[in-house]
Amino acid sequence: MKLTDEQRLLLDGGAGDTVAKYFRLLVEWGRVMGAERLVKVDSVHASGITASGRVASAVNREAAQKTLAQVLEFTSVPMRAPTATHVARICLEDDKGGGVTDEDKAFQQLIIERARRAGIQLTWTCAPYVAGILPSKGQICAWTESSAVVYINSMIGARSTRNGAESAIAAAMSGWFPEFGVLRDENRGADLIIDVEHAPGTELCEWGFLGYFAGEVSGLGTPVFTGLPSPSQEAAKQLSAAVATGGGCSMFHIAGVTPEAPDLAAVVHRPVQRIRYTRSDRDRIASKLNTLTSSQIDYVVLGCPHATLEEVRTISARLEGKKIFPGVRLEIWTAWSVKAVAQRMGLVQVIEAAGGKVLTDSCPSITRAGFGKRMVTNAVKQANYLQGMTGHEVAVGTLDQVMSAATTGVWSGN
Ligand code: F3S
């Protein structure tokens, strides 16, 4: 890989040993991935800047101390690219507790202070684009949240590979990233055409079912959809999250809609397989994601990936004058900046008056602190991960079905 004089200086410790250590990892990784050069990074979404949650309590103190040491190292140097935080493993306002001790909270407070001083934007969200972090077409990003990587690659035409904590923080510290994968023009074409015959309409769960299907059939490849209208931000969020849940995609195209796909020919550069998405595909995915053994539910989770202001507004309007069913817990997860606006609008107060919670900085799959045994949601990703993380029975349905379950305790979906 060719390095400039400026990059060589970083590698040789010109900006200190910590930067050199992480930059060396990045350069080595780039070599392995076949990158020929490093390119300037415009935006970083960094994970791992968090205390370990319940791990810190007792389960594995050694791992917790290691995590803290790593975060202290991450935050010991100023960032060279705008850097926003992914979710934390602790929600400081979650009254469920989930085994989080005062010591865990003190860890998190320390990390917050260190990250602030390092110049990191404390967004604590998996959907930075709902909190105002929105790169432009063609900008180079090092983002960690898989759904957000898919969103910015596909809907905006920004460029990010899928990152882990170390590669993203190395990009933030150095300001550079190795150019490989979807950062290069020739790797942004479609590998598969999906003709959408069962239209998702306006229900967000339907965009999730379609995305999960597309992820399953695409694996690590890039699908291009035909027959889809331009999705709302909320629908695109579900599609992006589900594509990265059903498979390992970094991006998709929608012919005639997304910025790099004015038509099929613009993204299909070689003969590729063509398949259909039908009603029976939709039903198979919905049934695969429904593991409820009873229609009595006790947990409702919305806001995965984190809810937009419009989602919070819609949920709040549906709860006006209503009450959450006794024994059922409703949680809406969002970025704290979105919650702040929703509070100003009185939306959070309506949700809380009904007995619901608006929580920030994390989600049940990340904190591993769920409630009850049977959870329903409109988000394919939360259903998929929560059942694996906490053993909840789950189901995915429309917002009507989810809100009805919240106020009656009974699931009537799928
Ligand atoms: Fe967001 Fe991932 Fe949770 S997308 S809501 S942090 S499972």
Residues whose N, C-alpha, C, O or C-beta is under 5 A from the ligand:
A	BS01	F3S	V87 C126 G303 C304 P305 H306 S362 C363 S365
